[in-house]
Amino acid sequence: MSYLPQVVGARHVSGFIVSTRFDDGTEKQIDVSQWFKGPVFEPLKDPRLFKKFFIEGGTLAWPNGVDIAPEALYASRESTKKRHNKRMERTRKTRRSS
């Protein structure tokens, strides 16, 4: 029998990126918009609805009944979009002005 990953933790990062933790300890920042194909995913393009995701049955799910197979989340590549780090920017500015 092969491993079936289970999502055990998730938090919104930015846009459509969700930081996801699996039961084997793997953590990934996943851009969920890669699955936004077809009419069932159309409502998730609204950021307010997108942010209402929750964990159900070991995967990410939304109030409109959409979910994404946990093995698809697990197999996906980590998002390459960089988060803007204000703390780092502030540190650089502080050092320059000293």
Buried (B, 14 or more C-beta within 10 A) or exposed (E): EEEEBBBEEBEBBBBBBBBBBBBEEEEBBBBBBEBBEEEEBEBBEEEEBBEBBEBEEBBBBBEEEBBBBBBEBBEBEEBEEEEEEEEEEEEEEEEEEE
